[in-house]
Amino acid sequence: MQNLMQRFFSPMQKQSWLSPVRQGARALAGEVPDRSDYFLWLRSRPFASSTGRYRALLNEVQLDVMTLPAVFDAICAVQNTDRRRLLAMQNIADVSPVTRQAISERAGQNRKTITGFVSRVEFRYYSYSYALENLLLETPDEIARQVDDQLGLLAARMQVAIAGRFCNP
């Protein structure tokens, strides 16, 4: 599950748009990333034209949309395993306190990881939306329609994640 979530926690690009946020003065001051960071990162990149910025945005959104089904399947499997483990623990009379504690801690850590993942999906969606809106204001381009279509798919999957319906999206 965590391997599949990696894209959402720390993007794989060599020059990630979140890297300056994590390493910069804002991060050192304890500030959290802002939805405008992605747009500012896009503007700072040396694209030959505005179409390049739109294509970069489109690529990011498409990769997120394509990655989410596998992540949802992994989350579903982890949730089902945790549920079975807790049920078994309740039905076995002689479970050591150490084992009980370990099972509870693992389930809690999994819930925390999933909650963090949902938060990251939301952040990315709102960052991409902000970037699209501001790119449109700066330099309208036909490719914006494709980006908007993909953002619609991402929004639908984000709502599924927020609702916690990983097993039946």
PyMOL commands that place a pseudoatom at each C-alpha (Angstrom):
pseudoatom trace, name=CA, resn=MET, resi=1, chain=A, elem=C, hetatm=0, pos=[0.000, 0.000, 0.000]
pseudoatom trace, name=CA, resn=GLN, resi=2, chain=A, elem=C, hetatm=0, pos=[2.683, 2.486, 0.976]
pseudoatom trace, name=CA, resn=ASN, resi=3, chain=A, elem=C, hetatm=0, pos=[4.738, 1.807, -2.147]
pseudoatom trace, name=CA, resn=LEU, resi=4, chain=A, elem=C, hetatm=0, pos=[1.738, 2.661, -4.318]
pseudoatom trace, name=CA, resn=MET, resi=5, chain=A, elem=C, hetatm=0, pos=[1.038, 5.780, -2.267]
pseudoatom trace, name=CA, resn=GLN, resi=6, chain=A, elem=C, hetatm=0, pos=[4.601, 7.027, -2.688]
pseudoatom trace, name=CA, resn=ARG, resi=7, chain=A, elem=C, hetatm=0, pos=[3.698, 9.272, -5.637]
pseudoatom trace, name=CA, resn=PHE, resi=8, chain=A, elem=C, hetatm=0, pos=[1.304, 11.203, -3.421]
pseudoatom trace, name=CA, resn=PHE, resi=9, chain=A, elem=C, hetatm=0, pos=[3.677, 11.549, -0.479]
pseudoatom trace, name=CA, resn=SER, resi=10, chain=A, elem=C, hetatm=0, pos=[6.841, 12.437, -2.382]
pseudoatom trace, name=CA, resn=PRO, resi=11, chain=A, elem=C, hetatm=0, pos=[6.641, 12.769, -6.150]
pseudoatom trace, name=CA, resn=MET, resi=12, chain=A, elem=C, hetatm=0, pos=[9.310, 10.931, -8.089]
pseudoatom trace, name=CA, resn=GLN, resi=13, chain=A, elem=C, hetatm=0, pos=[10.377, 13.776, -10.379]
pseudoatom trace, name=CA, resn=LYS, resi=14, chain=A, elem=C, hetatm=0, pos=[13.958, 14.878, -9.980]
pseudoatom trace, name=CA, resn=GLN, resi=15, chain=A, elem=C, hetatm=0, pos=[12.763, 18.489, -9.622]
pseudoatom trace, name=CA, resn=SER, resi=16, chain=A, elem=C, hetatm=0, pos=[9.519, 17.931, -7.720]
pseudoatom trace, name=CA, resn=TRP, resi=17, chain=A, elem=C, hetatm=0, pos=[7.246, 20.893, -7.227]
pseudoatom trace, name=CA, resn=LEU, resi=18, chain=A, elem=C, hetatm=0, pos=[7.021, 19.996, -3.549]
pseudoatom trace, name=CA, resn=SER, resi=19, chain=A, elem=C, hetatm=0, pos=[10.803, 19.897, -3.020]
pseudoatom trace, name=CA, resn=PRO, resi=20, chain=A, elem=C, hetatm=0, pos=[11.266, 23.680, -2.713]
pseudoatom trace, name=CA, resn=VAL, resi=21, chain=A, elem=C, hetatm=0, pos=[8.353, 23.777, -0.291]
pseudoatom trace, name=CA, resn=ARG, resi=22, chain=A, elem=C, hetatm=0, pos=[9.840, 21.039, 1.880]
pseudoatom trace, name=CA, resn=GLN, resi=23, chain=A, elem=C, hetatm=0, pos=[13.350, 22.469, 1.839]
pseudoatom trace, name=CA, resn=GLY, resi=24, chain=A, elem=C, hetatm=0, pos=[12.651, 26.178, 1.669]
pseudoatom trace, name=CA, resn=ALA, resi=25, chain=A, elem=C, hetatm=0, pos=[12.250, 28.861, 4.268]
pseudoatom trace, name=CA, resn=ARG, resi=26, chain=A, elem=C, hetatm=0, pos=[8.517, 28.205, 4.533]
pseudoatom trace, name=CA, resn=ALA, resi=27, chain=A, elem=C, hetatm=0, pos=[9.148, 24.616, 5.607]
pseudoatom trace, name=CA, resn=LEU, resi=28, chain=A, elem=C, hetatm=0, pos=[11.828, 25.677, 8.069]
pseudoatom trace, name=CA, resn=ALA, resi=29, chain=A, elem=C, hetatm=0, pos=[9.376, 28.161, 9.548]
pseudoatom trace, name=CA, resn=GLY, resi=30, chain=A, elem=C, hetatm=0, pos=[6.882, 25.331, 10.040]
pseudoatom trace, name=CA, resn=GLU, resi=31, chain=A, elem=C, hetatm=0, pos=[4.536, 26.508, 7.317]
pseudoatom trace, name=CA, resn=VAL, resi=32, chain=A, elem=C, hetatm=0, pos=[2.591, 23.963, 5.328]
pseudoatom trace, name=CA, resn=PRO, resi=33, chain=A, elem=C, hetatm=0, pos=[2.543, 23.759, 1.538]
pseudoatom trace, name=CA, resn=ASP, resi=34, chain=A, elem=C, hetatm=0, pos=[0.052, 26.030, -0.170]
pseudoatom trace, name=CA, resn=ARG, resi=35, chain=A, elem=C, hetatm=0, pos=[-2.111, 25.177, -3.178]
pseudoatom trace, name=CA, resn=SER, resi=36, chain=A, elem=C, hetatm=0, pos=[-0.381, 27.951, -5.130]
pseudoatom trace, name=CA, resn=ASP, resi=37, chain=A, elem=C, hetatm=0, pos=[3.008, 26.195, -4.876]
pseudoatom trace, name=CA, resn=TYR, resi=38, chain=A, elem=C, hetatm=0, pos=[2.422, 23.994, -7.911]
pseudoatom trace, name=CA, resn=PHE, resi=39, chain=A, elem=C, hetatm=0, pos=[1.437, 26.953, -10.081]
pseudoatom trace, name=CA, resn=LEU, resi=40, chain=A, elem=C, hetatm=0, pos=[4.489, 28.908, -8.921]
pseudoatom trace, name=CA, resn=TRP, resi=41, chain=A, elem=C, hetatm=0, pos=[6.687, 25.909, -9.655]
pseudoatom trace, name=CA, resn=LEU, resi=42, chain=A, elem=C, hetatm=0, pos=[5.183, 25.578, -13.148]
pseudoatom trace, name=CA, resn=ARG, resi=43, chain=A, elem=C, hetatm=0, pos=[5.840, 29.250, -13.837]
pseudoatom trace, name=CA, resn=SER, resi=44, chain=A, elem=C, hetatm=0, pos=[9.447, 28.918, -12.688]
pseudoatom trace, name=CA, resn=ARG, resi=45, chain=A, elem=C, hetatm=0, pos=[10.231, 26.071, -15.103]
pseudoatom trace, name=CA, resn=PRO, resi=46, chain=A, elem=C, hetatm=0, pos=[11.841, 26.939, -18.446]
pseudoatom trace, name=CA, resn=PHE, resi=47, chain=A, elem=C, hetatm=0, pos=[9.033, 25.878, -20.793]
pseudoatom trace, name=CA, resn=ALA, resi=48, chain=A, elem=C, hetatm=0, pos=[9.266, 27.064, -24.410]
pseudoatom trace, name=CA, resn=SER, resi=49, chain=A, elem=C, hetatm=0, pos=[5.584, 28.024, -24.400]
pseudoatom trace, name=CA, resn=SER, resi=50, chain=A, elem=C, hetatm=0, pos=[2.516, 28.069, -22.221]
pseudoatom trace, name=CA, resn=THR, resi=51, chain=A, elem=C, hetatm=0, pos=[1.404, 24.858, -23.936]
pseudoatom trace, name=CA, resn=GLY, resi=52, chain=A, elem=C, hetatm=0, pos=[4.344, 23.142, -22.233]
pseudoatom trace, name=CA, resn=ARG, resi=53, chain=A, elem=C, hetatm=0, pos=[3.013, 24.193, -18.843]
pseudoatom trace, name=CA, resn=TYR, resi=54, chain=A, elem=C, hetatm=0, pos=[-0.433, 22.860, -19.693]
pseudoatom trace, name=CA, resn=ARG, resi=55, chain=A, elem=C, hetatm=0, pos=[1.077, 19.589, -20.917]
pseudoatom trace, name=CA, resn=ALA, resi=56, chain=A, elem=C, hetatm=0, pos=[3.085, 19.228, -17.701]
pseudoatom trace, name=CA, resn=LEU, resi=57, chain=A, elem=C, hetatm=0, pos=[-0.076, 19.838, -15.672]
pseudoatom trace, name=CA, resn=LEU, resi=58, chain=A, elem=C, hetatm=0, pos=[-2.044, 17.393, -17.825]
pseudoatom trace, name=CA, resn=ASN, resi=59, chain=A, elem=C, hetatm=0, pos=[0.648, 14.753, -17.373]
pseudoatom trace, name=CA, resn=GLU, resi=60, chain=A, elem=C, hetatm=0, pos=[0.659, 15.145, -13.575]
pseudoatom trace, name=CA, resn=VAL, resi=61, chain=A, elem=C, hetatm=0, pos=[-3.124, 14.884, -13.343]
pseudoatom trace, name=CA, resn=GLN, resi=62, chain=A, elem=C, hetatm=0, pos=[-3.270, 11.889, -15.688]
pseudoatom trace, name=CA, resn=LEU, resi=63, chain=A, elem=C, hetatm=0, pos=[-0.596, 10.065, -13.702]
pseudoatom trace, name=CA, resn=ASP, resi=64, chain=A, elem=C, hetatm=0, pos=[-2.533, 10.649, -10.489]
pseudoatom trace, name=CA, resn=VAL, resi=65, chain=A, elem=C, hetatm=0, pos=[-5.773, 9.443, -12.084]
pseudoatom trace, name=CA, resn=MET, resi=66, chain=A, elem=C, hetatm=0, pos=[-4.077, 6.318, -13.442]
pseudoatom trace, name=CA, resn=THR, resi=67, chain=A, elem=C, hetatm=0, pos=[-2.352, 5.539, -10.133]
pseudoatom trace, name=CA, resn=LEU, resi=68, chain=A, elem=C, hetatm=0, pos=[-5.390, 5.829, -7.877]
pseudoatom trace, name=CA, resn=PRO, resi=69, chain=A, elem=C, hetatm=0, pos=[-7.207, 2.561, -8.777]
pseudoatom trace, name=CA, resn=ALA, resi=70, chain=A, elem=C, hetatm=0, pos=[-4.188, 0.467, -7.762]
pseudoatom trace, name=CA, resn=VAL, resi=71, chain=A, elem=C, hetatm=0, pos=[-3.802, 2.486, -4.558]
pseudoatom trace, name=CA, resn=PHE, resi=72, chain=A, elem=C, hetatm=0, pos=[-7.495, 2.016, -3.758]
pseudoatom trace, name=CA, resn=ASP, resi=73, chain=A, elem=C, hetatm=0, pos=[-7.160, -1.752, -4.304]
pseudoatom trace, name=CA, resn=ALA, resi=74, chain=A, elem=C, hetatm=0, pos=[-4.158, -1.870, -1.969]
pseudoatom trace, name=CA, resn=ILE, resi=75, chain=A, elem=C, hetatm=0, pos=[-5.960, 0.168, 0.691]
pseudoatom trace, name=CA, resn=CYS, resi=76, chain=A, elem=C, hetatm=0, pos=[-8.962, -2.137, 0.403]
pseudoatom trace, name=CA, resn=ALA, resi=77, chain=A, elem=C, hetatm=0, pos=[-6.741, -5.186, 0.888]
pseudoatom trace, name=CA, resn=VAL, resi=78, chain=A, elem=C, hetatm=0, pos=[-5.054, -3.632, 3.929]
pseudoatom trace, name=CA, resn=GLN, resi=79, chain=A, elem=C, hetatm=0, pos=[-8.402, -2.645, 5.457]
pseudoatom trace, name=CA, resn=ASN, resi=80, chain=A, elem=C, hetatm=0, pos=[-9.772, -6.154, 4.907]
pseudoatom trace, name=CA, resn=THR, resi=81, chain=A, elem=C, hetatm=0, pos=[-6.666, -7.703, 6.479]
pseudoatom trace, name=CA, resn=ASP, resi=82, chain=A, elem=C, hetatm=0, pos=[-6.923, -5.386, 9.492]
pseudoatom trace, name=CA, resn=ARG, resi=83, chain=A, elem=C, hetatm=0, pos=[-10.624, -6.219, 9.855]
pseudoatom trace, name=CA, resn=ARG, resi=84, chain=A, elem=C, hetatm=0, pos=[-9.941, -9.978, 9.716]
pseudoatom trace, name=CA, resn=ARG, resi=85, chain=A, elem=C, hetatm=0, pos=[-7.064, -9.641, 12.186]
pseudoatom trace, name=CA, resn=LEU, resi=86, chain=A, elem=C, hetatm=0, pos=[-9.212, -7.706, 14.676]
pseudoatom trace, name=CA, resn=LEU, resi=87, chain=A, elem=C, hetatm=0, pos=[-12.081, -10.165, 14.291]
pseudoatom trace, name=CA, resn=ALA, resi=88, chain=A, elem=C, hetatm=0, pos=[-9.772, -13.123, 14.849]
pseudoatom trace, name=CA, resn=MET, resi=89, chain=A, elem=C, hetatm=0, pos=[-8.278, -11.453, 17.893]
pseudoatom trace, name=CA, resn=GLN, resi=90, chain=A, elem=C, hetatm=0, pos=[-11.760, -10.954, 19.378]
pseudoatom trace, name=CA, resn=ASN, resi=91, chain=A, elem=C, hetatm=0, pos=[-12.635, -14.612, 18.812]
pseudoatom trace, name=CA, resn=ILE, resi=92, chain=A, elem=C, hetatm=0, pos=[-9.444, -16.141, 20.188]
pseudoatom trace, name=CA, resn=ALA, resi=93, chain=A, elem=C, hetatm=0, pos=[-9.496, -16.415, 23.939]
pseudoatom trace, name=CA, resn=ASP, resi=94, chain=A, elem=C, hetatm=0, pos=[-5.779, -16.696, 24.607]
pseudoatom trace, name=CA, resn=VAL, resi=95, chain=A, elem=C, hetatm=0, pos=[-4.093, -13.794, 22.783]
pseudoatom trace, name=CA, resn=SER, resi=96, chain=A, elem=C, hetatm=0, pos=[-1.090, -12.292, 24.509]
pseudoatom trace, name=CA, resn=PRO, resi=97, chain=A, elem=C, hetatm=0, pos=[-1.243, -8.629, 25.509]
pseudoatom trace, name=CA, resn=VAL, resi=98, chain=A, elem=C, hetatm=0, pos=[1.821, -7.965, 23.338]
pseudoatom trace, name=CA, resn=THR, resi=99, chain=A, elem=C, hetatm=0, pos=[0.062, -9.399, 20.275]
pseudoatom trace, name=CA, resn=ARG, resi=100, chain=A, elem=C, hetatm=0, pos=[-3.122, -7.467, 21.040]
pseudoatom trace, name=CA, resn=GLN, resi=101, chain=A, elem=C, hetatm=0, pos=[-1.123, -4.258, 21.321]
pseudoatom trace, name=CA, resn=ALA, resi=102, chain=A, elem=C, hetatm=0, pos=[0.775, -4.943, 18.089]
pseudoatom trace, name=CA, resn=ILE, resi=103, chain=A, elem=C, hetatm=0, pos=[-2.432, -5.631, 16.150]
pseudoatom trace, name=CA, resn=SER, resi=104, chain=A, elem=C, hetatm=0, pos=[-4.086, -2.477, 17.480]
pseudoatom trace, name=CA, resn=GLU, resi=105, chain=A, elem=C, hetatm=0, pos=[-1.032, -0.355, 16.732]
pseudoatom trace, name=CA, resn=ARG, resi=106, chain=A, elem=C, hetatm=0, pos=[-0.744, -1.711, 13.215]
pseudoatom trace, name=CA, resn=ALA, resi=107, chain=A, elem=C, hetatm=0, pos=[-4.405, -1.025, 12.452]
pseudoatom trace, name=CA, resn=GLY, resi=108, chain=A, elem=C, hetatm=0, pos=[-4.038, 2.478, 13.891]
pseudoatom trace, name=CA, resn=GLN, resi=109, chain=A, elem=C, hetatm=0, pos=[-0.934, 3.165, 11.810]
pseudoatom trace, name=CA, resn=ASN, resi=110, chain=A, elem=C, hetatm=0, pos=[-2.715, 1.948, 8.688]
pseudoatom trace, name=CA, resn=ARG, resi=111, chain=A, elem=C, hetatm=0, pos=[-5.648, 4.291, 9.399]
pseudoatom trace, name=CA, resn=LYS, resi=112, chain=A, elem=C, hetatm=0, pos=[-3.220, 7.170, 9.912]
pseudoatom trace, name=CA, resn=THR, resi=113, chain=A, elem=C, hetatm=0, pos=[-1.429, 6.404, 6.628]
pseudoatom trace, name=CA, resn=ILE, resi=114, chain=A, elem=C, hetatm=0, pos=[-4.728, 6.229, 4.731]
pseudoatom trace, name=CA, resn=THR, resi=115, chain=A, elem=C, hetatm=0, pos=[-5.909, 9.515, 6.252]
pseudoatom trace, name=CA, resn=GLY, resi=116, chain=A, elem=C, hetatm=0, pos=[-2.628, 11.144, 5.220]
pseudoatom trace, name=CA, resn=PHE, resi=117, chain=A, elem=C, hetatm=0, pos=[-3.017, 9.761, 1.710]
pseudoatom trace, name=CA, resn=VAL, resi=118, chain=A, elem=C, hetatm=0, pos=[-6.534, 11.184, 1.357]
pseudoatom trace, name=CA, resn=SER, resi=119, chain=A, elem=C, hetatm=0, pos=[-5.221, 14.553, 2.531]
pseudoatom trace, name=CA, resn=ARG, resi=120, chain=A, elem=C, hetatm=0, pos=[-2.478, 14.443, -0.121]
pseudoatom trace, name=CA, resn=VAL, resi=121, chain=A, elem=C, hetatm=0, pos=[-4.931, 13.582, -2.879]
pseudoatom trace, name=CA, resn=GLU, resi=122, chain=A, elem=C, hetatm=0, pos=[-7.077, 16.562, -1.877]
pseudoatom trace, name=CA, resn=PHE, resi=123, chain=A, elem=C, hetatm=0, pos=[-4.047, 18.850, -1.753]
pseudoatom trace, name=CA, resn=ARG, resi=124, chain=A, elem=C, hetatm=0, pos=[-2.895, 17.765, -5.197]
pseudoatom trace, name=CA, resn=TYR, resi=125, chain=A, elem=C, hetatm=0, pos=[-6.370, 18.206, -6.692]
pseudoatom trace, name=CA, resn=TYR, resi=126, chain=A, elem=C, hetatm=0, pos=[-6.728, 21.741, -5.323]
pseudoatom trace, name=CA, resn=SER, resi=127, chain=A, elem=C, hetatm=0, pos=[-3.166, 22.602, -6.365]
pseudoatom trace, name=CA, resn=TYR, resi=128, chain=A, elem=C, hetatm=0, pos=[-3.825, 21.431, -9.910]
pseudoatom trace, name=CA, resn=SER, resi=129, chain=A, elem=C, hetatm=0, pos=[-7.135, 23.290, -10.048]
pseudoatom trace, name=CA, resn=TYR, resi=130, chain=A, elem=C, hetatm=0, pos=[-5.483, 26.476, -8.839]
pseudoatom trace, name=CA, resn=ALA, resi=131, chain=A, elem=C, hetatm=0, pos=[-2.749, 26.068, -11.448]
pseudoatom trace, name=CA, resn=LEU, resi=132, chain=A, elem=C, hetatm=0, pos=[-5.254, 25.532, -14.255]
pseudoatom trace, name=CA, resn=GLU, resi=133, chain=A, elem=C, hetatm=0, pos=[-7.307, 28.565, -13.284]
pseudoatom trace, name=CA, resn=ASN, resi=134, chain=A, elem=C, hetatm=0, pos=[-4.240, 30.779, -13.123]
pseudoatom trace, name=CA, resn=LEU, resi=135, chain=A, elem=C, hetatm=0, pos=[-2.762, 29.435, -16.352]
pseudoatom trace, name=CA, resn=LEU, resi=136, chain=A, elem=C, hetatm=0, pos=[-6.058, 30.228, -18.047]
pseudoatom trace, name=CA, resn=LEU, resi=137, chain=A, elem=C, hetatm=0, pos=[-5.858, 33.784, -16.771]
pseudoatom trace, name=CA, resn=GLU, resi=138, chain=A, elem=C, hetatm=0, pos=[-2.283, 34.187, -17.990]
pseudoatom trace, name=CA, resn=THR, resi=139, chain=A, elem=C, hetatm=0, pos=[-2.400, 32.393, -21.338]
pseudoatom trace, name=CA, resn=PRO, resi=140, chain=A, elem=C, hetatm=0, pos=[-5.539, 30.563, -22.443]
pseudoatom trace, name=CA, resn=ASP, resi=141, chain=A, elem=C, hetatm=0, pos=[-4.879, 27.405, -24.446]
pseudoatom trace, name=CA, resn=GLU, resi=142, chain=A, elem=C, hetatm=0, pos=[-7.075, 24.696, -25.995]
pseudoatom trace, name=CA, resn=ILE, resi=143, chain=A, elem=C, hetatm=0, pos=[-5.293, 21.987, -24.010]
pseudoatom trace, name=CA, resn=ALA, resi=144, chain=A, elem=C, hetatm=0, pos=[-6.968, 23.424, -20.904]
pseudoatom trace, name=CA, resn=ARG, resi=145, chain=A, elem=C, hetatm=0, pos=[-10.095, 21.441, -21.851]
pseudoatom trace, name=CA, resn=GLN, resi=146, chain=A, elem=C, hetatm=0, pos=[-8.163, 18.185, -21.607]
pseudoatom trace, name=CA, resn=VAL, resi=147, chain=A, elem=C, hetatm=0, pos=[-6.721, 19.219, -18.259]
pseudoatom trace, name=CA, resn=ASP, resi=148, chain=A, elem=C, hetatm=0, pos=[-10.202, 20.106, -17.017]
pseudoatom trace, name=CA, resn=ASP, resi=149, chain=A, elem=C, hetatm=0, pos=[-11.569, 16.729, -18.147]
pseudoatom trace, name=CA, resn=GLN, resi=150, chain=A, elem=C, hetatm=0, pos=[-8.810, 14.920, -16.257]
pseudoatom trace, name=CA, resn=LEU, resi=151, chain=A, elem=C, hetatm=0, pos=[-9.371, 17.103, -13.204]
pseudoatom trace, name=CA, resn=GLY, resi=152, chain=A, elem=C, hetatm=0, pos=[-13.007, 15.997, -13.295]
pseudoatom trace, name=CA, resn=LEU, resi=153, chain=A, elem=C, hetatm=0, pos=[-11.872, 12.371, -13.110]
pseudoatom trace, name=CA, resn=LEU, resi=154, chain=A, elem=C, hetatm=0, pos=[-9.471, 13.201, -10.300]
pseudoatom trace, name=CA, resn=ALA, resi=155, chain=A, elem=C, hetatm=0, pos=[-12.234, 15.040, -8.424]
pseudoatom trace, name=CA, resn=ALA, resi=156, chain=A, elem=C, hetatm=0, pos=[-14.519, 12.004, -8.658]
pseudoatom trace, name=CA, resn=ARG, resi=157, chain=A, elem=C, hetatm=0, pos=[-11.795, 9.714, -7.311]
pseudoatom trace, name=CA, resn=MET, resi=158, chain=A, elem=C, hetatm=0, pos=[-10.949, 12.230, -4.607]
pseudoatom trace, name=CA, resn=GLN, resi=159, chain=A, elem=C, hetatm=0, pos=[-14.583, 12.139, -3.433]
pseudoatom trace, name=CA, resn=VAL, resi=160, chain=A, elem=C, hetatm=0, pos=[-14.437, 8.339, -3.299]
pseudoatom trace, name=CA, resn=ALA, resi=161, chain=A, elem=C, hetatm=0, pos=[-11.286, 8.593, -1.171]
pseudoatom trace, name=CA, resn=ILE, resi=162, chain=A, elem=C, hetatm=0, pos=[-12.839, 11.186, 1.137]
pseudoatom trace, name=CA, resn=ALA, resi=163, chain=A, elem=C, hetatm=0, pos=[-15.838, 8.900, 1.605]
pseudoatom trace, name=CA, resn=GLY, resi=164, chain=A, elem=C, hetatm=0, pos=[-13.490, 6.010, 2.387]
pseudoatom trace, name=CA, resn=ARG, resi=165, chain=A, elem=C, hetatm=0, pos=[-15.043, 3.772, -0.273]
pseudoatom trace, name=CA, resn=PHE, resi=166, chain=A, elem=C, hetatm=0, pos=[-11.780, 2.187, -1.384]
pseudoatom trace, name=CA, resn=CYS, resi=167, chain=A, elem=C, hetatm=0, pos=[-13.291, -1.273, -1.810]
pseudoatom trace, name=CA, resn=ASN, resi=168, chain=A, elem=C, hetatm=0, pos=[-16.202, -0.190, -3.990]
pseudoatom trace, name=CA, resn=PRO, resi=169, chain=A, elem=C, hetatm=0, pos=[-15.197, 2.872, -5.998]
for i in range(1, 169): cmd.bond("trace and resi %d" % i, "trace and resi %d" % (i + 1))
show_as sticks, trace
zoom trace
